[in-house]
Structures are given as C-alpha cells and as structure tokens.
Amino acid sequence: MHGMENGNLLYVRALTTLRDGHPGAAADLLLRALHDQPAHQGIRRNLVRALVAAGRFAQALPQADAALDANPRDAELHFLRGSAFNALGRTRQACGAFHNAVMLKPNHAPSWLNWGNASIDLDDLEAAEAMYRTALSYDPCLAEAHASLGYVLTRCGRVAEAIQSCETAIRLQPALADAHWNRAIALLLAGDLAAGFEAYEWRKRHPAFRKNFLPMTTLAWDGAKLDGRTILVQAEQGIGDAIHCARFLPALQAQGGRPVLACRPSLAPLIERMPGIRTCPPGQSFPHDVHVDQMSLPLRLGVTETSIPLAGGYLSADPSRVAAWTKTLGSRPAVGLALAGNAANPANHRRSVPASLMRCLPRIEGVHFVNLQHGPQAQDLPLPDLTDWLGDYGETAALIMALDLVISVDTSVAHLAGALGKPVWLLLPTDPDWRWMLERSDTPWYGSMRLFRQKRRGDWSELLTRVFAELAQRRG
C-alpha cells in the first residue's frame, strides 16, 4: 500500500510540475512513479507528453510504444509519437504516426500541422499545403499553421499569398518568430528589400538562429555616423553570405568608420585586399566601439533594390597569383564549374546538382572545364581536384580571375565570382534563395551574373542541357 501511495503522490506532483511549465522535471518524477506503478496508464501517457515537451524525443518513443500497446486508439499518443519521430529526423515514420492520429481524430489540427511539417521535410510541398489548410479548417486561429502555410507558399513562388498568411499568423500571435521570419523571406523574394530587411531582424529571435548571436558588451550600431569609431562587423550564416555583404564595408568607411570583419580565417586574405578593411577570427576579443551583425547592414544603411552598392564588383585577387593560374591554364577558354554547395547546409540537396549528372559533363570543342568544387565534393566532377591548391578564398579568387566564365549553383563560388565582377552563370532551383527574387534572369546584386532557373522542381537535367547548349553556341 505504501508503494502505491508513493507512486500516486509522485504522479500528482508531476502533473503540477508539468502544468507549471517544467516538463523535464515532470518527466523525472513520472519515471519514478512509473517504476512504482508500471501498469498505470495515466502515468505513462503523461510521461510521453512530458518527454516530448522537454525535447527528450529518443526517450519518448519507447514510452509512446508501450502506452499504445495498452491503448492503440489514443490519437494524442500517435500525435506525440509522430512529433518525436519528426524531431529525430525520422520523417516517414512521423508521417505514418500523424496519419494514424488523424484517422482516429480527424479534427485534431496539430496533427495536420505537424504532418504538413513532415511533408515539407520530404519536399512534398503540395501535400504540405493541403495539410496546413486542413489544420486551419479545424482551427482557424492556429498561428503556427498560418506561418507554415506562408513558408510553403513562398517555396512555391506565391509570395503575395505567403505574406498574407504570415501577417494573419502575426495578428494571432504577435511574438511568433517563425511568422516574422517567413514573412521576411517572402518580402525579400518579392523584391521589397526595405520591409524585408526590417522583418529579417527577427532571425535573432528565431529558435533555429538565435544561438548564433553572441552576447556583446558594446552597443549595437544603429546607423548613426561613425566618426572615427571602430565597428566590429560579425559575419553570419555561410561564406557566400559573408562575401555578399562585404559590399557594405566601404559604406561604413564612408560614414567615418573603421570596419573590422569577424569572419572565418579562409576569407581573411580576400577581405583584407579591400582598402582599409581588417579582419579577425570569429569570437575573438577585438577592441571596438560598436558592433553590428553583417546581415543587418542592408537595414542600417537603408538599402533598396535601386541603391544596392558596388554591383559591378568590390573584391580583387592578387595579380601575381592570377598570372600564375593564367599560365597554368594555358590559352584555351576556361570555364570553372561549381555544381554542388556545402553539404552542411540543410537546403543543399535542393540547390546542388546530383552527383550522377555531374559525372556526365559534355565535351564542348575549345572549352576547358576547371573544377571549382572544394573538399570531398570535388571528387564528384570528372575533373582534376584542385582542393590542395585552393588553401583560402584569396587563392580561389585568383583562379576565378584567370577563367573566362564561372558556371555555379548557389554557393560561395557564385558570390565570389560576382563580387570579382567575373562573368558567372548561376543555376537555380524553382525555390531559390531570397536574394535571387523570382523569374528574372539578372540580379541587382551582381552586374556580371546571369540567372538560369529550373523549369520544373528538381529537374537539373533540363537546366544543364540548356546551359551547356548555350555555352556550346557561344563558343561555336
């Protein structure tokens, strides 16, 4: 009797703890209670709830399975099991669990919402849209579903609808960072840079990104005149983003500032060729007066589509290194290829050409292809791997300047070629990054760049055929 009473007391304490917003502590209490009363279904069911709420997804799955053995028609348990699978990247199993949940309880909007999220992970945008709309038909006030619908509509290029969905989500839940972030991307993709960059500041509160913003002891720069002050500019996101936004560093000098870019060491030799610009490694304590996150510069400088600075190029390569590469390459027209992005980028599978297609490069008379891919991905192209020669981006810049043309997917190589003013053909998926906007074949960011877009989602074969046919015609 004493053990039973002990388990019940633990259960009551756990429910109170869970209600008060401490799921991790509640889960620990429920595990103790379950040890005392292993047949108590209420304890096990709430344990699954607490473990999922605490982000302890691997622990939640066996408990959910055990609870479902006793009660296989419990829709909430299927939902919680699906949420755990989704968080662990086991997407197809998540879809199965959400399917079970809505079969048992068709009007459970959160199951439809999370099934939509799982469908996004499988790149099934049509299914995701249908599921978000079903969720909203049952719960029109589910802000997360409006925000997620905004995301999928943006991916489909329906930016006006996307903005509307995100604004509905914000009206329902004004502090929902996902909604503001999705609205920012839709606005930027639509070419509304002023409103887009203002909303883009919400990345600093977004759960996926806020950990990247280190607390600083100095004041954040608000756009005021710098008058001799040192401003620490913190590079964000990928190397391509750092190169893209390096164009704003001279504008800080024009305001009387002394910019220092905190960036990866591989970028330093390239950036330090900009007159008066210094660099330091990220996270290093460097004496400065004010700081700014690099992707906040367009907002602070009031950039619009018609006032983008230095679209003609703003980086340079070491002339002696360019001469060395020119001699190595010889007199034939040379075209650099970068058909794969950084594998660590979660969207890399969408923006990169499959390795099977890369291995089938056409022979174009008079054209010498050069491998601009770096590291393991250099092996995917049937061309000599130059990784050992390309020690930093200064060296890559020198090689690019010795080429006639660069053909690249959306990766740092494309940004580097554009920033050098070198002709570059950029190959884009149907749902491109925000800076390439929609439909157009040029970009206000880089004057030397042409955009080639997929006609059908995921169809790189047609796009490559079109690009290489144009290259052959140009060389013919």
C-alpha positions as CSV (number, residue, x, y, z in Angstrom):
1,M,0.0,0.0,0.0
2,H,2.8,2.4,0.9
3,G,4.4,1.9,-2.6
4,M,1.1,2.6,-4.3
5,E,0.6,5.8,-2.3
6,N,4.2,6.9,-3.1
7,G,3.6,6.5,-6.9
8,N,0.3,8.4,-6.6
9,L,2.0,11.3,-4.8
10,L,4.7,11.4,-7.4
11,Y,2.1,11.4,-10.1
12,V,0.2,14.4,-8.6
13,R,3.5,16.3,-8.1
14,A,4.5,15.6,-11.7
15,L,1.1,16.8,-13.1
16,T,1.5,20.1,-11.2
17,T,5.1,20.4,-12.3
18,L,4.1,19.8,-15.9
19,R,1.3,22.3,-15.7
20,D,3.7,24.9,-14.3
21,G,5.9,24.6,-17.4
22,H,8.7,22.3,-16.2
23,P,8.4,19.2,-18.4
24,G,11.9,17.9,-17.8
25,A,11.4,17.8,-14.0
26,A,7.9,16.4,-14.5
27,A,9.3,13.6,-16.7
28,D,11.8,12.6,-14.0
29,L,9.0,12.4,-11.4
30,L,6.9,10.4,-13.8
31,L,9.7,7.9,-14.4
32,R,9.9,7.4,-10.7
33,A,6.2,7.0,-10.4
34,L,6.1,4.5,-13.3
35,H,8.8,2.4,-11.6
36,D,6.5,2.2,-8.6
37,Q,3.3,1.6,-10.7
38,P,4.3,0.1,-14.1
39,A,0.7,-0.7,-15.1
40,H,-0.6,2.9,-14.5
41,Q,-1.6,4.2,-18.0
42,G,-2.2,7.8,-16.8
43,I,1.4,8.0,-15.6
44,R,2.8,6.6,-18.9
45,R,0.6,8.8,-21.1
46,N,1.7,11.9,-19.2
47,L,5.3,10.7,-19.3
48,V,5.1,10.7,-23.1
49,R,3.7,14.3,-23.0
50,A,6.4,15.5,-20.6
51,L,9.3,13.9,-22.5
52,V,8.1,15.4,-25.9
53,A,7.6,18.8,-24.3
54,A,11.1,18.5,-22.7
55,G,12.7,17.7,-26.1
56,R,13.7,14.2,-24.9
57,F,12.5,12.6,-28.1
58,A,14.5,9.4,-28.1
59,Q,13.3,8.6,-24.6
60,A,9.7,9.4,-25.6
61,L,9.4,6.8,-28.4
62,P,9.6,3.6,-26.3
63,Q,7.2,5.0,-23.8
64,A,4.8,6.0,-26.5
65,D,5.0,2.5,-28.0
66,A,4.3,1.0,-24.6
67,A,1.4,3.3,-24.0
68,L,-0.1,2.5,-27.4
69,D,0.2,-1.3,-26.8
70,A,-2.3,-0.7,-24.0
71,N,-4.4,1.8,-25.8
72,P,-3.8,1.7,-29.6
73,R,-6.7,4.1,-30.4
74,D,-5.4,7.0,-28.4
75,A,-5.0,9.8,-31.1
76,E,-2.9,12.0,-28.9
77,L,-0.3,9.3,-28.3
78,H,0.0,8.8,-32.1
79,F,0.5,12.6,-32.4
80,L,3.2,12.6,-29.7
81,R,4.9,9.7,-31.3
82,G,4.9,11.4,-34.7
83,S,6.2,14.6,-33.1
84,A,9.1,12.6,-31.6
85,F,9.9,10.9,-34.9
86,N,9.8,14.3,-36.7
87,A,12.2,15.9,-34.3
88,L,14.6,13.0,-34.7
89,G,14.6,13.3,-38.5
90,R,12.7,10.0,-39.0
91,T,10.2,11.7,-41.3
92,R,8.5,8.8,-43.0
93,Q,7.7,7.2,-39.6
94,A,6.4,10.6,-38.4
95,C,4.0,10.7,-41.4
96,G,2.7,7.3,-40.5
97,A,2.1,8.3,-36.9
98,F,0.3,11.5,-37.9
99,H,-1.8,9.5,-40.4
100,N,-2.9,7.2,-37.6
101,A,-3.7,10.3,-35.4
102,V,-6.0,11.9,-37.9
103,M,-7.7,8.6,-38.8
104,L,-8.7,8.4,-35.1
105,K,-9.4,12.1,-34.6
106,P,-9.9,13.9,-38.0
107,N,-10.4,17.3,-36.4
108,H,-7.0,17.3,-34.5
109,A,-5.5,20.4,-36.1
110,P,-2.0,20.0,-34.5
111,S,-1.7,16.5,-36.1
112,W,-2.4,18.0,-39.6
113,L,0.0,20.9,-38.9
114,N,2.9,18.5,-37.9
115,W,2.1,16.1,-40.8
116,G,2.5,19.2,-43.0
117,N,5.8,19.9,-41.4
118,A,7.0,16.3,-42.1
119,S,5.8,16.6,-45.7
120,I,8.0,19.8,-46.1
121,D,11.0,17.7,-44.9
122,L,10.2,15.3,-47.7
123,D,9.9,18.2,-50.2
124,D,6.3,17.4,-50.9
125,L,5.1,21.0,-51.0
126,E,1.6,20.2,-52.4
127,A,0.9,17.7,-49.6
128,A,2.2,20.2,-47.0
129,E,-0.1,23.0,-48.3
130,A,-3.1,20.7,-48.2
131,M,-2.4,19.6,-44.7
132,Y,-1.8,23.2,-43.4
133,R,-5.2,24.2,-45.0
134,T,-6.9,21.2,-43.4
135,A,-5.4,22.2,-40.0
136,L,-6.8,25.7,-40.4
137,S,-10.2,24.4,-41.5
138,Y,-10.4,22.8,-38.0
139,D,-8.7,25.6,-36.1
140,P,-8.6,29.0,-38.0
141,C,-6.7,30.5,-35.0
142,L,-3.7,28.2,-35.2
143,A,-1.0,30.7,-35.8
144,E,1.8,28.2,-36.4
145,A,-0.3,26.7,-39.3
146,H,-0.7,30.2,-40.9
147,A,3.1,30.8,-40.6
148,S,3.9,27.4,-42.0
149,L,1.5,27.9,-44.9
150,G,3.3,31.2,-45.5
151,Y,6.6,29.2,-45.7
152,V,5.3,26.7,-48.2
153,L,3.6,29.3,-50.4
154,T,7.0,31.2,-50.5
155,R,8.7,28.0,-51.6
156,C,6.0,27.7,-54.4
157,G,6.7,31.3,-55.5
158,R,3.3,32.6,-54.4
159,V,4.7,35.4,-52.4
160,A,1.7,37.7,-52.1
161,E,-0.4,34.8,-50.6
162,A,2.6,33.9,-48.4
163,I,2.9,37.5,-47.0
164,Q,-0.8,37.5,-46.2
165,S,-0.6,34.1,-44.4
166,C,2.3,35.3,-42.3
167,E,0.5,38.5,-41.4
168,T,-2.5,36.5,-40.3
169,A,-0.2,34.5,-38.0
170,I,1.3,37.7,-36.6
171,R,-2.1,39.1,-35.8
172,L,-3.0,35.9,-33.9
173,Q,0.4,35.6,-32.2
174,P,2.5,38.8,-32.4
175,A,5.7,37.3,-31.0
176,L,5.8,34.2,-33.2
177,A,9.3,34.4,-34.6
178,D,8.6,31.8,-37.4
179,A,5.9,34.0,-38.8
180,H,8.0,37.2,-38.9
181,W,11.0,35.2,-40.4
182,N,8.8,33.6,-43.1
183,R,7.3,37.0,-43.9
184,A,10.8,38.5,-44.2
185,I,11.9,35.8,-46.8
186,A,8.7,36.3,-48.8
187,L,9.1,40.1,-48.9
188,L,12.7,39.9,-49.9
189,L,11.9,37.3,-52.6
190,A,9.2,39.8,-53.9
191,G,11.9,42.5,-54.1
192,D,10.6,44.6,-51.2
193,L,14.0,45.0,-49.6
194,A,13.2,47.8,-47.2
195,A,10.3,45.9,-45.5
196,G,12.1,42.6,-45.9
197,F,15.3,43.6,-44.2
198,E,13.3,45.1,-41.3
199,A,11.5,41.8,-40.8
200,Y,14.7,39.9,-41.3
201,E,15.9,41.1,-37.9
202,W,13.5,38.5,-36.4
203,R,16.2,35.9,-37.2
204,K,17.9,36.9,-33.9
205,R,14.8,35.7,-32.0
206,H,14.2,32.6,-34.2
207,P,14.9,29.3,-32.3
208,A,17.0,28.0,-35.2
209,F,19.3,31.0,-35.4
210,R,19.4,32.9,-32.1
211,K,22.2,30.7,-30.7
212,N,24.5,32.2,-33.4
213,F,24.3,35.7,-32.0
214,L,26.8,36.0,-29.1
215,P,26.1,38.5,-26.3
216,M,28.1,41.6,-26.7
217,T,29.3,44.2,-24.2
218,T,29.4,47.0,-26.7
219,L,26.5,48.9,-28.2
220,A,24.9,47.7,-31.4
221,W,25.3,50.2,-34.2
222,D,22.1,52.0,-35.1
223,G,23.1,53.5,-38.4
224,A,24.4,56.8,-36.9
225,K,27.6,58.5,-38.2
226,L,30.7,56.5,-37.1
227,D,33.2,59.5,-36.9
228,G,36.4,57.5,-36.4
229,R,34.9,54.7,-34.3
230,T,35.9,51.1,-34.9
231,I,32.9,48.9,-35.8
232,L,33.1,45.2,-35.4
233,V,31.0,43.5,-38.2
234,Q,30.2,39.9,-37.3
235,A,29.9,37.6,-40.4
236,E,26.8,35.4,-40.3
237,Q,25.5,32.3,-41.9
238,G,27.6,30.9,-44.7
239,I,30.7,32.0,-46.6
240,G,28.6,33.2,-49.5
241,D,26.6,35.5,-47.2
242,A,29.8,37.0,-45.8
243,I,31.1,37.7,-49.4
244,H,27.7,39.0,-50.5
245,C,27.6,41.5,-47.6
246,A,31.2,42.6,-47.8
247,R,30.0,45.2,-50.3
248,F,28.7,47.2,-47.4
249,L,32.0,47.6,-45.6
250,P,33.1,50.6,-47.8
251,A,29.8,52.3,-46.9
252,L,30.9,52.1,-43.2
253,Q,34.2,53.7,-44.1
254,A,32.3,56.5,-45.9
255,Q,30.5,57.2,-42.6
256,G,33.9,57.6,-41.0
257,G,34.1,54.1,-39.5
258,R,37.0,51.7,-39.2
259,P,35.4,48.3,-40.1
260,V,36.8,45.0,-38.8
261,L,35.0,41.9,-40.2
262,A,34.9,38.9,-37.8
263,C,35.0,36.0,-40.3
264,R,36.5,32.6,-40.9
265,P,40.3,32.7,-41.5
266,S,39.9,31.3,-45.0
267,L,38.2,34.6,-46.0
268,A,40.7,36.9,-44.4
269,P,43.2,37.1,-47.3
270,L,40.4,38.1,-49.7
271,I,38.6,40.6,-47.5
272,E,41.9,42.3,-46.4
273,R,42.6,43.2,-50.0
274,M,39.7,45.8,-49.7
275,P,41.5,49.1,-48.8
276,G,41.4,49.8,-45.1
277,I,39.4,46.7,-44.1
278,R,40.7,44.5,-41.3
279,T,39.5,41.0,-40.2
280,C,39.7,39.0,-37.1
281,P,38.6,35.4,-36.3
282,P,35.0,35.0,-35.1
283,G,34.6,35.0,-31.3
284,Q,38.0,36.7,-30.8
285,S,38.0,39.7,-28.4
286,F,38.9,42.6,-30.7
287,P,38.9,46.2,-29.4
288,H,36.0,48.1,-30.9
289,D,33.5,50.8,-30.2
290,V,30.3,49.5,-31.7
291,H,29.2,46.2,-33.3
292,V,26.8,45.1,-36.0
293,D,25.7,41.7,-37.4
294,Q,26.6,41.6,-41.1
295,M,23.2,40.8,-42.4
296,S,21.8,43.8,-40.5
297,L,23.9,46.2,-42.6
298,P,21.3,46.5,-45.5
299,L,18.7,47.6,-43.0
300,R,21.0,50.0,-41.1
301,L,22.2,51.5,-44.5
302,G,18.7,51.8,-45.9
303,V,19.4,49.6,-48.9
304,T,16.6,49.3,-51.6
305,E,16.7,47.5,-54.9
306,T,17.8,50.7,-56.7
307,S,20.5,51.6,-54.2
308,I,22.5,48.3,-53.9
309,P,26.1,49.4,-53.8
310,L,29.0,48.0,-55.9
311,A,27.1,45.6,-58.1
312,G,29.9,45.9,-60.6
313,G,32.3,44.2,-58.2
314,Y,34.2,45.1,-55.0
315,L,36.7,42.3,-54.4
316,S,40.1,41.7,-56.1
317,A,42.7,39.0,-56.4
318,D,46.5,39.1,-56.1
319,P,47.8,39.9,-59.6
320,S,50.8,37.6,-59.2
321,R,48.5,34.7,-58.3
322,V,46.2,35.4,-61.2
323,A,49.2,35.4,-63.5
324,A,50.4,32.0,-62.2
325,W,46.9,30.5,-62.7
326,T,46.7,32.0,-66.2
327,K,50.0,30.4,-67.1
328,T,48.9,27.0,-65.7
329,L,45.6,27.0,-67.6
330,G,47.1,27.9,-70.9
331,S,45.4,29.7,-73.9
332,R,42.2,27.7,-74.3
333,P,38.9,29.3,-73.0
334,A,38.5,28.0,-69.4
335,V,35.1,27.6,-67.7
336,G,35.0,27.0,-63.9
337,L,32.3,24.6,-62.6
338,A,30.8,24.5,-59.1
339,L,27.7,22.3,-59.2
340,A,27.5,21.4,-55.5
341,G,27.1,23.5,-52.4
342,N,28.2,22.9,-48.8
343,A,26.8,19.6,-47.7
344,A,26.3,21.0,-44.2
345,N,23.6,23.4,-45.5
346,P,20.2,21.9,-44.7
347,A,18.9,23.1,-48.1
348,N,21.9,21.7,-50.0
349,H,20.0,18.8,-51.7
350,R,17.7,21.4,-53.3
351,R,20.4,23.7,-54.6
352,S,23.0,21.1,-55.8
353,V,23.2,19.1,-59.0
354,P,23.0,15.3,-58.3
355,A,26.5,13.7,-58.5
356,S,25.2,11.3,-61.2
357,L,24.6,14.3,-63.5
358,M,27.9,15.9,-62.7
359,R,29.8,12.8,-63.9
360,C,28.3,13.3,-67.4
361,L,29.9,16.6,-68.5
362,P,29.5,17.3,-72.2
363,R,32.6,17.8,-74.4
364,I,32.4,21.3,-75.9
365,E,35.0,22.0,-78.5
366,G,37.5,24.6,-77.5
367,V,36.3,24.7,-73.9
368,H,38.4,23.6,-70.9
369,F,36.4,22.9,-67.8
370,V,38.0,23.6,-64.4
371,N,36.9,22.1,-61.1
372,L,36.0,24.9,-58.5
373,Q,34.5,22.4,-56.1
374,H,36.3,22.0,-52.8
375,G,36.9,19.1,-50.5
376,P,35.0,15.7,-50.9
377,Q,32.6,17.2,-53.4
378,A,35.5,17.9,-55.8
379,Q,35.5,14.2,-56.4
380,D,32.0,14.3,-58.0
381,L,33.2,16.2,-61.1
382,P,35.3,14.2,-63.6
383,L,38.0,16.9,-63.5
384,P,41.3,17.3,-61.6
385,D,40.7,18.0,-57.9
386,L,42.3,21.4,-57.0
387,T,41.4,21.3,-53.3
388,D,45.1,21.1,-52.2
389,W,45.9,24.2,-54.3
390,L,43.0,26.3,-53.1
391,G,44.0,26.9,-49.5
392,D,41.9,30.0,-49.0
393,Y,39.4,32.3,-50.8
394,G,42.2,34.6,-51.9
395,E,43.6,31.7,-54.0
396,T,40.2,30.7,-55.3
397,A,39.7,34.4,-56.3
398,A,42.9,34.3,-58.3
399,L,41.9,31.1,-60.1
400,I,38.4,32.6,-60.9
401,M,40.1,35.7,-62.4
402,A,42.1,33.5,-64.7
403,L,38.9,31.9,-66.1
404,D,36.6,33.2,-68.9
405,L,33.4,32.2,-67.2
406,V,32.1,30.6,-64.0
407,I,29.0,28.2,-64.0
408,S,27.8,27.6,-60.5
409,V,24.9,26.6,-58.3
410,D,24.0,28.9,-55.4
411,T,27.2,28.6,-53.4
412,S,30.1,30.8,-52.2
413,V,31.9,30.4,-55.6
414,A,29.0,32.2,-57.3
415,H,29.1,35.0,-54.9
416,L,32.9,35.3,-55.2
417,A,32.7,35.4,-59.0
418,G,30.0,38.1,-58.9
419,A,31.9,40.1,-56.3
420,L,35.0,40.0,-58.5
421,G,33.0,41.2,-61.5
422,K,33.7,38.0,-63.4
423,P,31.0,36.6,-65.8
424,V,29.0,34.0,-63.9
425,W,26.0,31.9,-64.8
426,L,24.0,30.9,-61.7
427,L,21.9,27.8,-61.8
428,L,18.8,28.0,-59.5
429,P,16.2,25.6,-58.3
430,T,12.5,26.5,-58.6
431,D,12.5,27.8,-55.0
432,P,15.6,30.0,-54.9
433,D,17.3,31.9,-52.0
434,W,15.6,35.2,-51.4
435,R,18.3,37.4,-53.0
436,W,17.7,36.0,-56.5
437,M,14.0,37.0,-56.4
438,L,11.6,35.4,-58.9
439,E,11.5,34.9,-62.7
440,R,14.2,37.5,-63.6
441,S,17.4,36.4,-65.4
442,D,19.5,39.2,-63.9
443,T,20.1,40.4,-60.4
444,P,20.7,43.8,-58.9
445,W,23.3,42.3,-56.6
446,Y,25.9,41.4,-59.3
447,G,26.1,43.1,-62.7
448,S,28.2,40.2,-64.2
449,M,25.7,37.5,-63.2
450,R,23.1,35.7,-65.3
451,L,20.4,33.6,-63.7
452,F,19.3,30.3,-65.2
453,R,16.3,28.7,-63.4
454,Q,14.8,25.2,-63.3
455,K,11.6,24.9,-65.3
456,R,10.3,22.0,-63.1
457,R,11.1,21.4,-59.5
458,G,14.1,19.2,-59.1
459,D,14.8,18.9,-62.8
460,W,18.5,19.6,-63.1
461,S,18.9,17.6,-66.3
462,E,16.9,20.0,-68.5
463,L,18.6,23.0,-66.9
464,L,22.1,21.7,-67.5
465,T,21.2,20.7,-71.1
466,R,20.0,24.3,-71.7
467,V,23.1,25.9,-70.1
468,F,25.6,23.7,-71.9
469,A,23.8,24.2,-75.2
470,E,24.1,27.9,-74.8
471,L,27.8,27.6,-73.8
472,A,28.5,25.5,-77.0
473,Q,26.6,28.0,-79.1
474,R,28.6,30.9,-77.6
475,R,31.8,29.1,-78.3
476,G,30.7,27.9,-81.8
